[in-house]
Amino acid sequence: MKLELDVAFDLNLSLRCGQVFRCKNQGDWWYCVSEDKIFKIRQISIKCLEFEGVNTEFITTFFGLKDNLAEIEQSINKDAYIAAALKQFRGLRLIRQNPWECLASFICATYKNITAIEQTILKISQNHGEKRCFDDQTFWLFPTAEKLAMTSVHDLEECSLGYRAKYLQATAKKVYDEQVDLEYFKYLSYNEAKKRLFEFPGVGLKVADCVLLFSLGKMEAFPVDVWIKRILLNNYANYLSQDLIKKLQKHKSLSNSEYEKLCLFAQNYFGVYAGYAQEYLYHYERNKKM
């Protein structure tokens, strides 16, 4: 199937910026796994996508094609640094992931680089997920909360999860036992949804913000990691207190208080689309270092 685009969208940028861990590039095509769906997609031109395995509605939702990118860009274009990021990566969009997969994935992602995260999630899927064939290739769906709730911590440790295994298993058990509807979190406020996410083992400030931004549509969420910390120190120090700057310069990790102060600054500075600003800044900084 083909989808003619009347909005700015760059498929490669959107899939290469660290949002998702289950999309792989093969030649012109991207092969993606999401929920019970396996599909392939490629961008023929700036105005046309071609895909197989899902329908147009799914593609439109998954890739955030209804987001008003022109309005978002205008809203967050506050200074020369982000203006450069917006110009270089025009068409980058926030992807709407399945909330359970997103929650589980970012619990697995703590203190891991993107390649390691991808390998861990693949192992979990191969060991505990459902096998599917698509386009003469083998894929594995990410296991349900029920499946992981019934899986031992030891078996999850075998998936290169380490100490994260107990958190993933406990979160899966809570979701399954309490029949938690993560989709419902989309209808809560940012603060209320974040508060609810903290109830899951292994979910701290950054994991919660990633889940809020990448699956629950909370575009004001602003995940802060070492890359974002560096960006804010190097380019936005004039907006931060000297006391906070000194603390941030002393160590790599962030205390909860420091995280919250950086997050609040970004939300006040960039506004309701702070999450979009985060993704553009993050991708811009990472590519400068490559």
C-alpha positions as CSV (number, residue, x, y, z in Angstrom):
1,M,0.0,0.0,0.0
2,K,1.0,3.6,-0.5
3,L,0.3,6.7,1.5
4,E,0.6,10.1,0.0
5,L,1.9,12.6,2.5
6,D,0.7,16.2,2.9
7,V,2.9,16.8,6.0
8,A,6.6,16.8,6.7
9,F,7.9,13.4,7.6
10,D,11.3,11.7,7.5
11,L,11.0,8.0,8.2
12,N,14.7,7.3,8.6
13,L,15.2,10.1,11.1
14,S,12.2,9.1,13.1
15,L,13.4,5.5,13.4
16,R,17.1,6.3,14.0
17,C,16.8,8.7,16.9
18,G,16.5,6.2,19.8
19,Q,12.8,6.1,20.3
20,V,12.1,2.5,19.3
21,F,14.1,-0.7,19.6
22,R,12.2,-3.1,17.3
23,C,12.6,-1.5,13.9
24,K,15.5,-2.7,11.7
25,N,16.7,-1.3,8.4
26,Q,17.2,-3.7,5.5
27,G,18.0,-2.0,2.2
28,D,15.3,0.5,1.4
29,W,12.9,-1.1,3.9
30,W,12.4,-0.9,7.6
31,Y,11.0,-4.0,9.3
32,C,9.1,-3.2,12.5
33,V,7.4,-5.2,15.2
34,S,4.7,-3.6,17.4
35,E,2.1,-5.3,19.5
36,D,0.8,-8.3,17.4
37,K,1.8,-6.6,14.2
38,I,4.8,-7.0,11.9
39,F,5.2,-4.7,9.0
40,K,7.6,-3.2,6.6
41,I,7.8,0.4,5.4
42,R,9.9,2.6,3.2
43,Q,9.8,6.2,2.1
44,I,9.7,6.5,-1.7
45,S,9.9,10.3,-1.6
46,I,9.3,13.2,0.8
47,K,5.6,12.9,-0.2
48,C,5.1,9.1,-0.3
49,L,5.3,6.1,2.0
50,E,5.0,2.4,0.9
51,F,4.2,-0.3,3.5
52,E,2.9,-3.8,3.9
53,G,1.4,-5.7,6.9
54,V,-0.7,-2.9,8.5
55,N,-3.3,-0.4,7.4
56,T,-3.1,3.3,6.8
57,E,-4.8,4.2,10.1
58,F,-2.1,2.3,12.0
59,I,0.8,4.0,10.0
60,T,-0.8,7.4,10.6
61,T,-1.1,6.8,14.3
62,F,2.2,5.0,14.9
63,F,4.3,7.6,13.2
64,G,2.5,10.6,14.6
65,L,1.4,11.9,11.2
66,K,-1.4,13.9,12.7
67,D,0.9,15.9,14.9
68,N,1.0,19.5,13.7
69,L,4.7,19.7,13.1
70,A,4.6,23.3,11.7
71,E,2.9,24.5,14.9
72,I,5.3,22.4,17.1
73,E,8.4,23.7,15.3
74,Q,7.2,27.3,15.7
75,S,6.4,26.7,19.4
76,I,9.8,25.2,20.4
77,N,12.0,27.3,18.1
78,K,13.3,29.5,21.0
79,D,17.0,29.9,20.2
80,A,19.8,29.3,17.6
81,Y,20.8,25.9,19.0
82,I,17.4,24.3,18.6
83,A,16.8,26.2,15.4
84,A,19.8,24.4,14.0
85,A,18.4,21.0,15.2
86,L,15.0,21.7,13.6
87,K,16.6,22.7,10.3
88,Q,18.9,19.6,10.1
89,F,16.3,17.1,11.2
90,R,13.0,18.4,9.7
91,G,10.4,15.7,9.5
92,L,11.5,13.9,12.7
93,R,8.3,12.8,14.5
94,L,7.5,11.2,17.9
95,I,6.4,7.6,17.4
96,R,3.4,6.3,19.3
97,Q,4.4,3.0,20.8
98,N,2.3,0.4,22.6
99,P,2.3,1.4,26.3
100,W,3.1,-2.0,27.7
101,E,6.0,-2.6,25.3
102,C,7.3,0.9,25.9
103,L,7.1,0.5,29.7
104,A,8.9,-2.9,29.6
105,S,11.5,-1.7,27.1
106,F,12.6,1.4,29.1
107,I,12.8,-0.7,32.3
108,C,15.2,-2.8,30.4
109,A,17.0,0.2,29.0
110,T,18.4,1.7,32.2
111,Y,22.2,2.3,31.9
112,K,22.4,0.6,28.5
113,N,23.2,1.9,25.1
114,I,20.8,1.6,22.2
115,T,22.5,-1.5,20.6
116,A,22.5,-3.3,24.0
117,I,18.8,-2.4,24.6
118,E,17.9,-3.8,21.1
119,Q,19.7,-7.0,21.8
120,T,18.1,-7.5,25.2
121,I,14.6,-6.9,23.9
122,L,15.2,-9.3,21.1
123,K,16.4,-12.0,23.5
124,I,13.3,-11.5,25.7
125,S,11.1,-11.7,22.6
126,Q,12.9,-14.8,21.2
127,N,12.8,-16.6,24.6
128,H,9.3,-15.7,25.7
129,G,7.4,-14.1,22.8
130,E,5.3,-15.6,20.0
131,K,7.1,-16.6,16.8
132,R,5.8,-15.1,13.5
133,C,6.8,-15.3,9.9
134,F,6.6,-12.3,7.6
135,D,8.1,-11.7,4.2
136,D,10.0,-14.9,4.4
137,Q,11.7,-13.8,7.6
138,T,11.2,-14.9,11.3
139,F,10.2,-12.4,13.9
140,W,9.1,-12.6,17.6
141,L,6.4,-10.5,19.2
142,F,7.2,-8.9,22.5
143,P,5.7,-11.1,25.3
144,T,2.6,-10.0,27.1
145,A,2.5,-8.9,30.7
146,E,0.8,-12.2,31.5
147,K,3.6,-14.2,29.9
148,L,6.4,-12.3,31.7
149,A,4.5,-12.4,35.0
150,M,4.7,-16.2,34.8
151,T,8.4,-16.2,33.9
152,S,11.0,-16.6,36.6
153,V,13.5,-13.8,37.4
154,H,16.3,-16.3,36.6
155,D,14.9,-16.9,33.1
156,L,14.8,-13.2,32.5
157,E,18.3,-12.8,33.7
158,E,19.3,-15.1,30.9
159,C,18.2,-12.3,28.5
160,S,21.1,-10.0,29.6
161,L,18.8,-8.1,31.9
162,G,20.9,-8.4,35.1
163,Y,19.4,-6.6,38.1
164,R,16.6,-5.3,35.8
165,A,15.1,-8.8,35.6
166,K,13.4,-8.5,39.0
167,Y,11.9,-5.1,38.1
168,L,10.6,-6.3,34.7
169,Q,9.0,-9.4,36.2
170,A,7.5,-7.5,39.1
171,T,6.1,-4.8,36.8
172,A,4.6,-7.5,34.5
173,K,3.0,-9.2,37.5
174,K,1.5,-6.0,38.8
175,V,0.1,-5.2,35.3
176,Y,-1.3,-8.7,34.9
177,D,-2.6,-9.3,38.5
178,E,-4.2,-5.9,38.8
179,Q,-5.4,-5.8,35.2
180,V,-3.9,-2.4,34.8
181,D,-5.1,-0.6,31.6
182,L,-2.0,1.4,30.5
183,E,-4.0,2.8,27.6
184,Y,-6.2,4.6,30.2
185,F,-3.1,6.6,31.3
186,K,-3.4,8.6,28.1
187,Y,-6.5,10.2,29.5
188,L,-4.8,11.3,32.7
189,S,-2.9,14.5,33.2
190,Y,0.9,14.4,32.8
191,N,1.4,14.6,36.5
192,E,-1.2,12.0,37.4
193,A,0.0,9.6,34.8
194,K,3.6,10.0,36.0
195,K,2.5,9.4,39.5
196,R,0.8,6.2,38.5
197,L,3.9,5.0,36.6
198,F,6.0,5.4,39.7
199,E,4.0,2.6,41.2
200,F,5.7,0.1,38.9
201,P,9.0,-1.5,40.1
202,G,12.0,-0.1,38.2
203,V,10.3,3.1,37.1
204,G,12.0,6.3,38.1
205,L,11.9,9.8,36.7
206,K,13.5,9.2,33.4
207,V,11.8,5.9,32.6
208,A,8.4,7.5,33.5
209,D,9.1,10.4,31.2
210,C,10.1,8.1,28.3
211,V,6.9,6.1,28.6
212,L,4.8,9.3,28.9
213,L,6.5,10.8,25.8
214,F,6.8,7.8,23.5
215,S,3.6,5.9,24.2
216,L,1.1,8.0,26.2
217,G,1.1,11.2,24.1
218,K,2.3,13.5,26.8
219,M,4.3,15.9,24.7
220,E,5.4,18.0,27.6
221,A,7.4,15.1,29.0
222,F,11.2,15.8,28.8
223,P,13.4,12.8,29.6
224,V,16.8,13.9,30.9
225,D,19.9,11.7,30.4
226,V,23.6,12.4,30.1
227,W,23.2,13.8,26.6
228,I,20.4,16.2,27.6
229,K,22.3,17.2,30.7
230,R,25.3,18.1,28.5
231,I,23.1,20.0,26.1
232,L,21.5,22.1,28.9
233,L,24.9,22.8,30.6
234,N,26.6,23.8,27.3
235,N,23.7,25.8,25.7
236,Y,21.2,26.8,28.4
237,A,23.4,27.5,31.4
238,N,22.3,31.2,31.5
239,Y,18.8,30.0,32.5
240,L,20.1,27.7,35.3
241,S,21.2,28.7,38.8
242,Q,24.9,28.7,39.5
243,D,24.3,26.3,42.4
244,L,22.6,23.8,40.1
245,I,25.4,24.2,37.5
246,K,28.1,23.5,40.0
247,K,26.3,20.4,41.2
248,L,25.8,19.1,37.7
249,Q,29.4,19.6,36.8
250,K,30.6,17.6,39.8
251,H,29.2,14.2,38.7
252,K,27.8,12.4,35.7
253,S,24.6,11.0,37.4
254,L,21.6,13.1,38.3
255,S,19.9,13.2,41.7
256,N,16.1,13.3,41.6
257,S,16.1,16.9,42.6
258,E,18.6,17.9,39.8
259,Y,16.5,15.9,37.3
260,E,13.3,17.6,38.3
261,K,14.9,21.1,38.1
262,L,16.2,20.4,34.6
263,C,12.9,19.0,33.5
264,L,10.9,21.9,34.9
265,F,13.2,24.4,33.2
266,A,12.7,22.7,29.8
267,Q,9.0,22.5,30.2
268,N,8.8,26.2,31.1
269,Y,11.2,27.2,28.4
270,F,9.9,25.0,25.5
271,G,6.3,24.8,26.6
272,V,3.7,22.1,25.9
273,Y,5.9,20.5,23.2
274,A,9.0,20.2,25.3
275,G,9.2,16.5,24.4
276,Y,9.6,17.3,20.7
277,A,12.4,19.7,21.7
278,Q,14.0,17.0,23.7
279,E,14.1,14.6,20.7
280,Y,15.4,17.1,18.3
281,L,18.1,18.2,20.7
282,Y,19.1,14.7,21.6
283,H,19.5,13.5,18.0
284,Y,21.3,16.7,17.1
285,E,23.9,16.3,19.9
286,R,24.4,12.6,19.3
287,N,25.1,13.2,15.6
288,K,27.6,16.0,16.3
289,K,29.6,13.5,18.4
290,M,29.6,10.8,15.7
